[in-house]
């Protein structure tokens, strides 16, 4: 089937940290409270920003990842947005042209690649706090770097004064009059979102999220030409959509751990399982909740178990349930944080070792931090609920946890990075229990 061609705009930046998330959130809340039918999307594999988008707009925010998702799968997500809203605001990832593999021009996962696929123009958010007229040269470089990516407008962020804004506007009028300055946003310290080691603090943990979103909307309304930005939104390309699931349902009745320790779960995965006929229910280990006794599969997604290791270690109902389920042959699958919890032990940042489920031969430590980051291509090492041996998937790895020990046992995957380098065996499997540090995004 062909997807609807929604009107959309992409909020991008020259680099991470320029303020595109705050701009996007303020814009979403401003448009929503003005009665505009608006939806959003997030480029790349980020789990955290979409929850903030949903809070700002009142609508679920899908990830669109041109490297990790099949084109038809990305088109399906975009088709859903086209049916929900008059305009889609998509937040980019990292810098505009930053992608998975250096020198790649096809399926590289960059914001620019998403712009090419959708046909939506880019609004560039430039952090101008340490620049004046030179900022126009930055915009010129990005506007001329790729002929098939359209810079429709620019927003200068973290402006120091009205005079600073006048200089920026004048430099753009003189050298790039075809690219409108949509706004000059003053720096406001109370619009900085708190962060931790994997990105922003989770939306559900932000103590004053509603107040923050309202201030961000006021800031956007006062300093940004929102009607001009909305007028830039363009009709997207017609794309071939497909209802193919990311990976097969793990069972017929799937229990999914969902709380601060297990927060990183792609909605598309769960929606695909439901579409395939599976019954999906959620439970919170941190709240002492048990999963249904008749669950034939338990999915432990990633999150922040390292921040809740002590509390998790005291969740007897949770761990007894996991061991009982494994004993009766139910499928237990853990990704990243979920994999750590299925292991023998997890050492927290203070060096305290906490016993975990001890169902897989892995032990991890957050006290000995080591960054693991990047796209991954994997194939299954043997038949299992994820598929048959040799089935290929694409995903993402992002954690700071050191592996103190892994194995012996059967590996779950063979893995490669985005540039094809062999990473060897990945994850482990013991009977019906399996897991790895990789967040699966889509089948190949």
C-alpha positions as CSV (number, residue, x, y, z in Angstrom):
1,X,0.0,0.0,0.0
2,X,1.1,3.6,-0.5
3,X,1.4,5.9,2.5
4,X,-0.4,9.2,2.9
5,X,1.8,12.2,2.1
6,X,1.6,14.3,5.3
7,X,2.7,17.9,5.5
8,X,5.9,17.9,7.5
9,X,8.9,19.8,8.7
10,X,12.2,18.6,10.2
11,X,13.9,20.4,13.1
12,X,17.6,19.8,12.7
13,X,20.9,21.3,13.9
14,X,24.6,21.5,12.9
15,X,25.4,19.4,16.0
16,X,24.0,17.9,19.1
17,X,23.4,20.3,22.0
18,X,22.1,23.2,19.9
19,X,18.6,23.1,21.5
20,X,16.6,21.3,18.8
21,X,14.7,19.2,21.4
22,X,13.6,22.2,23.5
23,X,12.6,24.0,20.3
24,X,10.6,21.0,19.1
25,X,8.9,20.5,22.4
26,X,8.0,24.2,22.7
27,X,6.7,24.2,19.1
28,X,4.6,21.1,19.7
29,X,3.0,22.4,22.8
30,X,2.4,25.9,21.2
31,X,0.6,24.3,18.2
32,X,-1.3,21.9,20.3
33,X,-2.7,24.5,22.7
34,X,-3.6,26.7,19.7
35,X,-5.9,23.9,18.5
36,X,-3.6,22.8,15.6
37,X,-3.7,19.1,14.7
38,X,0.0,18.3,15.1
39,X,1.9,15.0,15.4
40,X,5.6,14.4,15.8
41,X,8.3,11.9,15.0
42,X,11.9,11.4,16.1
43,X,14.7,10.5,13.8
44,X,17.1,7.7,14.9
45,X,17.0,5.2,17.7
46,X,16.4,7.5,20.7
47,X,14.0,6.2,23.3
48,X,13.8,9.2,25.6
49,X,12.9,12.2,23.4
50,X,9.7,10.5,22.0
51,X,8.2,10.4,25.5
52,X,8.7,14.2,25.8
53,X,7.1,14.7,22.4
54,X,4.1,12.7,23.5
55,X,3.8,14.8,26.7
56,X,4.0,18.0,24.6
57,X,1.5,17.1,21.8
58,X,-0.7,14.5,23.5
59,X,0.1,12.0,20.7
60,X,2.4,9.0,20.5
61,X,5.7,9.8,18.8
62,X,7.3,7.0,16.6
63,X,10.9,6.7,15.8
64,X,11.8,6.8,12.1
65,X,15.3,5.3,11.4
66,X,16.4,5.1,7.8
67,X,19.4,2.8,8.7
68,X,17.8,0.4,11.0
69,X,14.3,0.3,9.5
70,X,13.2,-1.2,6.2
71,X,11.9,1.6,3.9
72,X,8.4,0.0,4.0
73,X,8.5,0.0,7.8
74,X,9.5,3.7,8.0
75,X,6.7,4.5,5.4
76,X,4.2,2.7,7.6
77,X,5.0,4.8,10.6
78,X,4.8,8.0,8.5
79,X,1.5,6.8,7.0
80,X,0.1,6.6,10.6
81,X,1.1,10.2,11.2
82,X,-0.5,11.3,8.0
83,X,-3.8,9.9,9.2
84,X,-3.6,11.6,12.6
85,X,-2.6,15.2,12.0
86,X,-2.5,18.1,9.6
87,X,1.2,18.7,10.2
88,X,4.1,16.6,11.4
89,X,7.1,18.0,13.3
90,X,10.0,15.7,13.1
91,X,13.0,16.1,15.4
92,X,16.4,15.2,13.9
93,X,19.3,13.3,15.5
94,X,22.8,14.7,16.2
95,X,24.0,17.0,13.4
96,X,22.1,17.2,10.1
97,X,24.5,15.0,8.1
98,X,25.7,12.7,10.9
99,X,24.9,9.1,10.0
100,X,25.8,5.5,10.8
101,X,28.6,4.9,8.3
102,X,31.2,7.4,7.1
103,X,30.9,8.1,3.4
104,X,27.6,6.3,3.1
105,X,24.9,7.8,0.9
106,X,22.2,5.2,1.3
107,X,20.3,4.3,4.5
108,X,22.8,6.1,6.7
109,X,20.4,7.0,9.4
110,X,21.1,10.7,9.3
111,X,18.5,13.5,9.5
112,X,19.5,14.5,6.0
113,X,18.7,10.9,4.8
114,X,15.2,11.2,6.4
115,X,14.7,14.6,4.7
116,X,15.5,12.9,1.3
117,X,13.1,10.1,2.0
118,X,10.2,12.2,3.2
119,X,10.7,15.3,1.0
120,X,10.2,17.5,4.0
121,X,12.2,20.7,4.4
122,X,14.7,21.3,7.2
123,X,14.6,24.1,9.7
124,X,18.1,24.5,11.1
125,X,18.5,25.4,14.8
126,X,21.9,27.2,15.2
127,X,23.4,27.8,18.6
128,X,24.6,31.4,18.1
129,X,25.8,32.2,21.7
130,X,29.4,32.4,20.6
131,X,28.9,33.8,17.1
132,X,27.6,36.9,15.4
133,X,27.7,37.4,11.6
134,X,29.8,34.2,11.3
135,X,26.6,32.2,12.0
136,X,25.5,32.9,8.4
137,X,28.6,31.1,7.1
138,X,27.5,28.0,9.1
139,X,24.1,28.2,7.6
140,X,25.6,28.6,4.1
141,X,27.7,25.5,4.6
142,X,24.8,23.4,5.6
143,X,22.6,24.8,2.8
144,X,25.1,24.1,0.1
145,X,26.4,20.7,1.4
146,X,23.7,18.6,-0.3
147,X,21.6,19.7,-3.2
148,X,18.8,17.2,-2.4
149,X,18.3,18.5,1.2
150,X,16.4,21.8,1.4
151,X,17.1,24.2,4.3
152,X,13.7,26.0,4.5
153,X,14.6,28.3,7.3
154,X,16.8,28.9,10.3
155,X,16.3,29.5,14.0
156,X,19.1,31.2,16.0
157,X,19.1,29.9,19.5
158,X,20.6,31.2,22.8
159,X,20.8,34.8,21.7
160,X,22.4,37.2,24.2
161,X,20.6,40.4,23.3
162,X,18.3,42.1,20.8
163,X,21.4,43.6,19.2
164,X,22.8,40.2,18.8
165,X,19.7,39.1,17.0
166,X,19.8,42.1,14.7
167,X,23.3,41.2,13.6
168,X,22.4,37.7,12.8
169,X,19.3,38.7,10.8
170,X,21.4,41.3,8.9
171,X,24.1,38.8,8.0
172,X,21.5,36.4,6.7
173,X,19.7,39.1,4.7
174,X,23.0,40.1,3.1
175,X,24.4,36.7,2.2
176,X,21.4,34.2,2.2
177,X,18.2,36.2,1.6
178,X,16.5,33.1,0.3
179,X,16.6,31.4,3.7
180,X,14.3,33.2,6.2
181,X,15.2,33.7,9.8
182,X,12.2,32.3,11.6
183,X,13.2,33.5,15.0
184,X,16.0,34.5,17.4
185,X,15.5,32.7,20.7
186,X,17.0,34.2,23.9
187,X,18.8,31.8,26.2
188,X,16.7,30.9,29.3
189,X,18.4,28.8,32.0
190,X,15.1,27.4,33.1
191,X,14.6,25.8,29.7
192,X,17.6,23.4,30.1
193,X,16.4,19.8,30.6
194,X,18.3,17.7,33.1
195,X,20.5,14.9,31.8
196,X,22.1,11.7,32.9
197,X,24.5,9.1,31.3
198,X,22.1,7.9,28.5
199,X,20.6,11.3,27.7
200,X,17.8,13.3,29.2
201,X,16.2,12.3,32.5
202,X,13.0,10.3,31.6
203,X,9.9,12.4,30.9
204,X,8.0,10.6,33.7
205,X,10.7,11.5,36.2
206,X,10.8,15.3,35.3
207,X,9.2,16.9,38.4
208,X,7.7,19.9,36.6
209,X,7.3,18.7,33.1
210,X,4.0,20.5,32.4
211,X,5.4,23.8,33.7
212,X,8.5,23.3,31.5
213,X,6.4,22.6,28.4
214,X,4.2,25.7,29.0
215,X,7.3,27.9,29.5
216,X,8.8,26.5,26.3
217,X,5.6,27.2,24.4
218,X,5.5,30.8,25.6
219,X,9.1,31.2,24.6
220,X,8.3,29.9,21.1
221,X,5.2,32.0,20.7
222,X,7.0,35.2,21.7
223,X,10.2,34.8,19.7
224,X,9.4,32.5,16.7
225,X,7.3,33.2,13.6
226,X,5.2,30.1,14.0
227,X,2.9,30.8,11.1
228,X,5.9,31.2,8.7
229,X,7.4,28.0,10.0
230,X,4.1,26.1,9.5
231,X,3.8,27.5,6.0
232,X,7.2,25.9,5.2
233,X,5.8,22.4,5.9
234,X,5.7,20.5,2.6
235,X,3.7,17.5,1.4
236,X,5.9,14.4,1.7
237,X,6.7,11.9,-1.0
238,X,4.4,8.9,-1.6
239,X,6.1,5.9,0.0
240,X,5.4,2.2,-0.2
241,X,4.2,1.1,3.3
242,X,4.0,-2.4,4.7
243,X,2.5,-4.0,7.9
244,X,5.5,-6.3,8.5
245,X,6.4,-6.7,12.2
246,X,9.8,-5.7,13.5
247,X,10.3,-9.2,14.8
248,X,7.9,-12.1,15.5
249,X,5.9,-12.2,18.7
250,X,7.7,-14.0,21.5
251,X,4.6,-15.9,22.4
252,X,0.8,-15.7,22.4
253,X,0.5,-14.0,25.8
254,X,3.5,-11.6,26.3
255,X,4.1,-9.8,29.6
256,X,6.3,-6.6,29.2
257,X,8.1,-5.0,32.1
258,X,7.4,-1.2,32.0
259,X,8.7,1.2,34.6
260,X,11.8,3.4,35.2
261,X,14.1,0.4,35.2
262,X,12.6,-1.0,31.9
263,X,11.6,2.2,30.1
264,X,13.2,1.7,26.7
265,X,10.7,-0.1,24.5
266,X,9.8,0.9,20.9
267,X,6.0,1.2,20.6
268,X,6.2,-0.2,17.1
269,X,7.5,-3.5,18.5
270,X,4.5,-4.0,20.8
271,X,2.0,-2.7,18.1
272,X,3.4,-5.3,15.7
273,X,2.9,-8.1,18.2
274,X,-0.6,-7.0,18.8
275,X,-1.3,-6.8,15.0
276,X,0.1,-10.3,14.7
277,X,-2.5,-11.5,17.2
278,X,-0.5,-11.6,20.4
279,X,-1.9,-10.5,23.8
280,X,0.4,-7.9,25.3
281,X,0.2,-6.8,29.0
282,X,2.5,-4.6,31.0
283,X,3.7,-4.9,34.6
284,X,6.0,-3.0,36.9
285,X,8.7,-4.9,38.7
286,X,9.7,-1.9,40.8
287,X,6.0,-1.6,42.0
288,X,6.1,-5.2,43.1
289,X,3.7,-6.3,40.4
290,X,3.7,-9.9,39.1
291,X,3.1,-10.8,35.5
292,X,0.2,-13.1,34.6
293,X,0.7,-16.8,35.5
294,X,-0.4,-17.8,32.0
295,X,2.2,-15.6,30.2
296,X,4.1,-17.7,27.8
297,X,6.7,-15.0,27.1
298,X,8.2,-12.2,29.3
299,X,10.0,-9.3,27.6
300,X,12.4,-7.2,29.7
301,X,13.3,-4.1,27.6
302,X,16.2,-1.8,28.3
303,X,16.1,1.1,30.8
304,X,18.0,2.1,33.9
305,X,18.3,-1.1,36.1
306,X,21.7,0.2,37.2
307,X,20.0,3.1,39.0
308,X,17.5,0.7,40.7
309,X,19.7,-2.4,41.3
310,X,19.2,-2.4,45.1
311,X,15.4,-2.1,44.8
312,X,15.2,-4.7,42.0
313,X,17.3,-7.2,44.1
314,X,14.6,-7.0,46.7
315,X,11.8,-7.8,44.2
316,X,11.3,-11.5,45.2
317,X,8.0,-11.8,43.4
318,X,9.6,-10.6,40.2
319,X,12.6,-12.9,40.3
320,X,10.7,-15.9,41.6
321,X,8.2,-15.4,38.7
322,X,11.1,-15.2,36.1
323,X,12.6,-18.5,37.5
324,X,9.3,-20.2,37.5
325,X,8.5,-19.1,34.0
326,X,11.9,-20.3,32.8
327,X,11.3,-23.6,34.5
328,X,8.1,-24.2,32.6
329,X,9.7,-23.3,29.3
330,X,8.2,-19.8,28.8
331,X,10.3,-17.5,26.6
332,X,12.3,-14.8,28.6
333,X,13.9,-12.1,26.4
334,X,16.0,-9.2,27.8
335,X,17.5,-6.3,25.8
336,X,20.3,-4.2,27.3
337,X,19.1,-3.5,30.9
338,X,16.8,-6.4,30.6
339,X,19.7,-8.6,29.7
340,X,21.6,-7.4,32.7
341,X,18.7,-8.3,35.0
342,X,18.6,-11.8,33.6
343,X,22.2,-12.2,34.5
344,X,23.9,-13.3,37.7
345,X,24.6,-9.9,39.3
346,X,24.7,-6.2,38.7
347,X,27.2,-3.8,40.5
348,X,25.8,-0.3,40.9
349,X,27.8,3.0,40.7
350,X,28.8,2.8,44.4
351,X,30.4,-0.6,43.9
352,X,27.6,-2.6,45.6
353,X,27.0,-6.0,44.0
354,X,23.3,-7.0,43.7
355,X,22.1,-10.5,42.8
356,X,19.9,-10.6,39.8
357,X,17.8,-13.5,38.2
358,X,20.9,-15.7,37.5
359,X,19.2,-17.2,34.4
360,X,22.0,-16.2,31.9
361,X,25.8,-16.4,32.4
362,X,26.5,-12.6,32.5
363,X,27.6,-10.3,35.2
364,X,27.8,-6.5,34.7
365,X,29.0,-3.4,36.5
366,X,28.0,0.2,36.4
367,X,30.9,1.1,38.7
368,X,33.4,0.3,35.9
369,X,31.9,2.3,33.1
370,X,32.7,1.8,29.5
371,X,30.8,3.3,26.6
372,X,29.3,0.9,24.0
373,X,27.5,2.9,21.2
374,X,26.5,2.3,17.7
375,X,24.2,0.6,15.1
376,X,24.4,-3.1,14.9
377,X,23.5,-5.7,12.3
378,X,23.0,-9.2,13.8
379,X,22.0,-12.7,12.7
380,X,20.5,-15.4,14.9
381,X,23.0,-18.1,15.9
382,X,20.2,-20.7,16.3
383,X,16.5,-21.2,16.0
384,X,14.6,-19.5,18.8
385,X,11.4,-17.4,19.4
386,X,13.0,-14.5,17.5
387,X,13.3,-16.6,14.3
388,X,15.4,-19.2,12.6
389,X,19.1,-19.5,12.5
390,X,20.6,-16.9,10.1
391,X,17.6,-14.4,10.3
392,X,19.0,-10.9,10.2
393,X,18.0,-7.8,12.2
394,X,19.2,-4.3,12.7
395,X,19.4,-2.5,16.0
396,X,21.3,-0.2,18.3
397,X,23.6,-0.5,21.3
398,X,24.1,2.2,23.8
399,X,25.2,1.6,27.4
400,X,28.0,2.4,29.8
401,X,28.0,-0.9,31.6
402,X,31.1,-3.0,31.8
403,X,30.8,-6.8,31.3
404,X,32.6,-8.5,34.1
405,X,31.9,-11.9,32.7
406,X,29.8,-13.4,29.9
407,X,29.6,-17.2,29.3
408,X,30.1,-20.0,28.9
409,X,26.9,-20.6,27.0
410,X,25.3,-20.4,23.6
411,X,25.5,-17.0,21.9
412,X,22.3,-15.4,20.7
413,X,23.7,-13.4,17.8
414,X,26.6,-12.9,15.5
415,X,27.1,-9.1,15.3
416,X,28.6,-6.5,12.9
417,X,28.7,-2.7,13.2
418,X,27.3,-0.3,10.7
419,X,30.4,-0.4,8.6
420,X,30.5,-4.1,8.4
421,X,33.2,-4.8,11.0
422,X,32.8,-8.2,12.6
423,X,32.0,-7.9,16.4
424,X,31.9,-11.6,17.0
425,X,29.3,-13.4,19.2
426,X,26.8,-11.2,21.1
427,X,24.4,-12.0,23.9
428,X,23.6,-15.5,25.3
429,X,20.9,-18.1,25.3
430,X,20.1,-20.8,27.9
431,X,17.1,-22.9,27.0
432,X,14.1,-20.6,26.6
433,X,16.0,-17.6,28.2
434,X,17.9,-15.2,25.9
435,X,19.2,-11.7,25.8
436,X,21.8,-9.2,24.6
437,X,22.8,-5.6,24.9
438,X,21.3,-4.8,21.5
439,X,17.9,-3.1,21.1
440,X,16.4,-4.7,18.0
441,X,14.6,-2.2,15.7
442,X,13.6,-4.1,12.6
443,X,14.2,-7.1,10.4
444,X,16.3,-6.8,7.3
